[in-house]
Each structure stands twice: as structure tokens, then as C-alpha cells.
Amino acid sequence: MHVSNLRRVLEPGREKGTGAVVLITKAPGYVLRVDEEQVDAGRFAQPVAEGRALRATDPAAASLVLAEALLMWRGRALEDFTYESWA
């Protein structure tokens, strides 16, 4: 029931009886399919990559871009997952 309610919230325009597109059932659980830009870590990764690319050619611009990226975060990045190897 919770998954059904969540699907309704995530895909409000989806017709009843049609397959889910965002929250998909996949053994042994579920997969949440979203664009990278819809997740805070994905939005953060784009300016970080841009800032890193600018380091060699324009360090001042790189600094500005990376500072803007850091403003996206409150607290430590991935703090809830500190002890996970992937984090």
C-alpha cells in the first residue's frame, strides 16, 4: 500500500493499470528511476566537474564555480552514509 501511494505521488499523471516509470519493482525490491539532475548529489556533480575542468585554464573561475557548488550543501555531504564504502 505504501509503495502504491508513493507511486501515485511520484507519477500523478500515470493512468491506473499502466506500468510504473519512476518507482519500478525489481527483485528483491524497488528501483527509483530519476534523472541525475533530480537528485542533489547529481546537481552538485555538474558544477564540480565544470570547476575541476577550469582549474588548469582559469583558477579564479574554477574557484567561483566550486564555491557555488559548495553552497548547495548543508552539513557534510553523504553524512548519513559515512561508513558505507561507496560513499
C-alpha positions as CSV (number, residue, x, y, z in Angstrom):
1,M,0.0,0.0,0.0
2,H,2.8,2.4,0.8
3,V,4.5,1.8,-2.5
4,S,1.3,2.3,-4.3
5,N,0.7,5.6,-2.5
6,L,4.3,6.7,-3.2
7,R,3.9,5.8,-6.9
8,R,0.8,8.0,-7.0
9,V,2.8,10.9,-5.6
10,L,5.8,10.4,-7.9
11,E,3.7,9.8,-11.0
12,P,0.5,11.8,-10.6
13,G,-0.5,11.6,-14.3
14,R,0.0,7.9,-14.7
15,E,-3.2,6.0,-15.6
16,K,-4.3,3.3,-13.3
17,G,-3.1,-0.2,-14.5
18,T,-0.2,1.2,-16.6
19,G,3.4,0.3,-15.7
20,A,5.3,2.5,-13.3
21,V,8.1,4.5,-14.8
22,V,9.7,6.2,-11.7
23,L,9.4,3.6,-8.9
24,I,9.9,0.2,-10.5
25,T,9.6,-3.2,-8.9
26,K,12.8,-5.1,-9.3
27,A,13.7,-8.1,-7.2
28,P,14.5,-8.1,-4.4
29,G,12.9,-4.6,-4.0
30,Y,12.5,-1.4,-6.0
31,V,14.4,0.9,-8.2
32,L,13.9,4.7,-8.2
33,R,14.5,6.0,-11.8
34,V,15.2,9.7,-11.9
35,D,17.4,12.0,-13.9
36,E,20.7,12.8,-12.3
37,E,19.6,16.5,-12.0
38,Q,16.7,15.5,-9.8
39,V,19.0,14.3,-7.1
40,D,21.0,16.8,-5.0
41,A,24.2,14.8,-5.5
42,G,23.7,14.9,-9.3
43,R,23.1,18.6,-9.3
44,F,26.2,19.0,-7.3
45,A,28.4,16.8,-9.6
46,Q,27.8,19.0,-12.7
47,P,29.4,22.3,-11.3
48,V,32.1,20.3,-9.6
49,A,33.1,18.7,-12.9
50,E,33.0,22.2,-14.5
51,G,35.1,23.7,-11.7
52,R,37.7,20.9,-12.0
53,A,37.9,21.4,-15.8
54,L,38.5,25.1,-15.3
55,R,41.4,24.7,-12.7
56,A,44.2,24.5,-15.3
57,T,43.0,27.3,-17.5
58,D,41.1,29.7,-15.2
59,P,41.7,29.1,-11.5
60,A,39.7,32.1,-10.4
61,A,36.6,31.0,-12.4
62,A,37.1,27.4,-11.0
63,S,37.1,28.8,-7.5
64,L,33.9,30.6,-8.1
65,V,32.1,27.6,-9.7
66,L,33.3,25.3,-6.9
67,A,32.3,27.8,-4.2
68,E,28.8,27.9,-5.8
69,A,28.6,24.1,-5.7
70,L,29.5,24.0,-2.1
71,L,26.7,26.4,-1.3
72,M,24.3,23.6,-2.3
73,W,25.2,21.6,0.7
74,R,24.1,21.9,4.3
75,G,26.2,19.7,6.7
76,R,28.6,17.1,5.4
77,A,28.0,15.5,2.0
78,L,26.6,12.0,2.3
79,E,26.9,12.2,6.1
80,D,24.2,9.6,6.7
81,F,26.4,7.1,4.7
82,T,29.8,7.8,6.3
83,Y,30.6,4.2,7.0
84,E,29.4,2.9,3.6
85,S,32.3,2.0,1.2
86,W,30.6,3.6,-1.8
87,A,30.2,6.9,-0.1
